[in-house]
Amino acid sequence: MYFYFEPEEEESTPHPIDPKIAATIVTILQEFFQSKERAMILVCDNIDGKENKRNRLFSRWYTNFKTKDILKFDASATTEEYQLYVSILLSSSHPRKEKLIAAFYELVKNEFYPVE
């Protein structure tokens, strides 16, 4: 399962904040993580230069709706080609939690290329 958001043309007026969007995403995540053996990597796309804004937005949503059942670990990487903000989300009772977290940080350290 995956989700993505398409960038829209930039408007001169700021977008209104709709709290229902955050609540909807949190509900989707809570349902997804009802299975204790699921994990998700969140990538804040840099196609339009708004990756930092996306990172702050998702972090704010996580903080505001945080439950003890979902863990979130953040990282970022800068290469010559891109700046990426990434997070791993997983169930706090995931049976391979430590292994997944270690693999996530190893992937970041390797600039998002699979470790051989």
C-alpha positions in Angstrom: 0.0 0.0 0.0 1.3 3.5 -0.8 0.1 7.0 -0.9 1.4 10.1 -2.6 0.5 13.7 -3.1 0.7 15.5 -6.4 2.2 19.0 -6.4 -0.1 21.7 -7.7 0.6 24.9 -9.4 1.7 27.5 -6.9 -1.0 30.1 -6.2 -0.4 33.6 -4.9 -2.8 33.0 -2.0 -1.8 30.6 0.8 -3.7 27.4 1.1 -6.1 27.3 4.0 -5.3 24.8 6.8 -7.9 22.0 6.8 -7.7 20.0 10.1 -9.7 17.2 8.5 -6.8 16.3 6.3 -4.5 15.6 9.3 -7.3 13.6 11.0 -7.9 11.6 7.9 -4.2 10.7 7.5 -3.9 9.8 11.1 -7.0 7.5 10.8 -5.5 5.8 7.8 -2.2 5.2 9.6 -3.9 3.9 12.7 -5.8 1.4 10.6 -2.7 0.4 8.7 -0.7 -0.2 11.9 -3.4 -2.4 13.5 -1.3 -5.2 12.1 1.8 -5.2 14.4 4.1 -6.4 11.7 3.8 -3.4 9.4 6.3 -0.6 8.9 6.3 2.4 6.5 8.9 4.7 5.1 7.8 8.2 4.5 9.7 10.3 2.0 9.2 14.0 1.7 9.5 14.6 -2.0 11.8 17.4 -3.2 10.4 17.8 -6.7 9.1 21.3 -6.0 11.6 22.4 -3.3 9.0 22.0 -0.5 10.5 18.9 1.2 11.3 20.9 4.4 7.7 22.1 4.6 6.4 18.6 4.1 8.7 17.3 6.8 7.6 19.9 9.3 3.9 19.3 8.5 4.1 15.5 9.0 6.1 15.9 12.1 3.5 18.4 13.5 0.7 15.9 12.7 2.6 13.1 14.4 3.2 15.2 17.5 -0.4 16.4 17.7 -1.9 13.0 17.2 0.8 10.9 18.7 -0.2 7.6 20.2 2.1 5.2 22.0 1.3 2.6 19.4 3.1 4.2 16.5 6.8 5.1 16.6 8.5 7.5 14.2 12.2 7.9 13.6 13.5 10.7 11.3 16.5 11.3 9.2 17.7 13.4 6.3 20.3 13.1 3.6 21.9 15.7 1.4 23.7 14.6 -1.8 24.8 16.6 -4.8 21.5 15.9 -6.4 18.9 16.2 -3.6 17.9 16.9 -0.1 15.5 14.3 1.3 13.7 14.0 4.6 12.6 10.5 5.5 10.9 8.8 8.4 10.2 5.3 9.3 6.9 4.6 11.1 6.2 1.3 12.8 4.2 -0.3 15.5 5.7 0.0 18.9 5.2 -3.7 19.4 6.6 -4.7 16.0 8.5 -8.0 16.6 11.5 -6.9 14.5 11.5 -3.2 15.6 15.2 -2.9 16.4 16.3 -4.6 13.2 14.0 -2.3 11.1 15.2 0.8 12.8 18.9 -0.2 12.3 18.2 -1.0 8.6 16.5 2.3 8.1 19.5 4.3 9.4 21.9 2.1 7.4 19.9 3.0 4.3 20.1 6.7 5.1 23.8 6.4 5.7 24.2 4.8 2.3 22.4 7.8 0.6 19.2 5.6 0.1 20.9 3.0 -2.0 20.4 -0.6 -0.9 23.1 -2.0 1.2 24.7 -5.0 -0.4 
